[in-house]
Amino acid sequence: MKIETNTHSKSIIKLAEEHPEVLVLSADLGSSCEIKEFSQKFPDRYFHMGIAEQNMVSWAGGLAREGFRPFIHTFAVFCYRRVLDQLEMSVAYPNLPVVFCGFVPGITTPGGVTHQSTNDIGVLRTVPNLAIFDVGDATDAENVLQMAYDYDGPVYIRQLRKNVPRLFDPSEPTQFNHARVLSEGTDICLLSSSICTEEAMRATAVLAEKGVSIEHLHVTTLKPFDDPTVLEAIKKAKYGVVTIENHTTIGGLGSAAADMMAEHGIGKRLVKVGLQDTYAHGASQMYLTKKYGMDAMHLVAAIEDLLGKSLNISEDDIAEVRFVDFTEV
């Protein structure tokens, strides 16, 4: 597995080279959000707004009205919780093409609860006009900015930074509202997103050896959520559906899947793996995924629950396909 560095930095520069109306707005987190190189290459298109996120969002709305394409950069938690009123009234309500690039989503930061956006999807799924993208690897990160640029309206991106694993073939670009099929099967439908796809891939490698047939889909587009690929995978799953996400189990991927199943009258079990109804504390990503039940072993337990039997899979089995912990404390 290859590790890519500063993927967002390269991608935002490439997008700006192709589209002169692209602007970058920063809330005093240039280096932390991989836009330092952008500021050097396009100083006239880079706006340092200071630690004043509400003002930054209002500015972005005004710039968008004048024909520019503002890309807001800050930590994900400040992209929704601190600016919700401005996000809704200055951007979403007038349906303006402002892109919110939110970094260190969920538990990918050791900064603790003040810096962890663990319920952002649940909050923002209720905002009209807004699309939501959740990045899972370097290929996602390379494609998501163009997807956001092409979308007719505001976009919220849960972006990864610094050292990001390359899980998917870069020759197969991420597509809007179209899940990436990682394995095919008929026993279980497994939906994963963000960093949890890496954990899911570790689990499915071992589960396949145990004879479990899993249709594993990586979901990048969290809103809208009407992908026929996801719907068909859910329909054909014999035992049910499992979701795993870098988010609380309330309001995110699992809730979106539940909505889809209810709307289409699909009477199957759904098991949601993710952060339970709690706040997380600060620590490394690897530690937090295990502590809060968001790792490969907890996913195995969820699938055993759906199957109604133990598969006798141990930590040692999972460790054989252990990926590197990329957290930088």
NORZI-V395908 format. One record per pair of residues at least 12 apart in sequence whose C-alpha atoms are under 6 Angstrom apart, sorted by the first residue. I is the first residue (numbers start at 1). J is the second residue. Records with the same first field share a line. If there is no record, write none. Layout:
BEGIN
I=J, J
END
This chain:
BEGIN
2=166
3=164, 165, 166
4=163, 164
5=162, 163
6=162
9=34, 35
11=142
13=38
21=68, 69
22=69, 70
23=45, 69, 70
24=46, 70, 71
25=47, 72, 73
26=48, 49, 73
27=49, 50, 51, 74
28=50, 51
54=83
58=90
61=90, 91
70=98
71=99
72=100, 101
73=101
74=102
75=102, 103
76=102, 103, 105, 117
77=115, 116, 117
79=102
92=129
95=153
96=153, 154
97=153, 154
98=154
99=154, 155, 156
100=156, 157
101=157
102=157, 158, 159
103=159, 160
105=117, 158
106=118, 246, 247
108=285
110=282, 283, 284
111=282
112=281, 282
113=281
118=247, 248
119=247, 248
121=252
122=251, 252
130=154, 155
131=155, 223
132=155, 156, 157, 222, 223
133=157, 220, 221, 222
134=157, 158, 194, 220
135=158, 159, 194
136=194, 195
137=165, 166, 167
138=164, 165, 166
139=170
140=174
143=174
177=221, 227
178=227
179=217, 218, 219
180=217, 218
181=217
182=216, 217
183=215, 216
184=214, 215
185=213, 214, 215
186=213, 237, 238
187=213, 214, 237, 238, 239
188=214, 237, 239, 240, 241
189=214, 215, 233, 234, 237, 241
190=215, 216, 241, 242, 243
191=217, 243
192=218, 243, 244, 245
193=218, 219, 245
196=245
199=295, 296
200=296
202=321
203=296
240=268, 269
241=270
242=270, 271, 272
243=272, 273
244=273, 274
245=274
247=274, 275
248=274, 275, 276
249=274, 275, 276
254=272
274=294
275=292
284=327
285=327
286=325
END
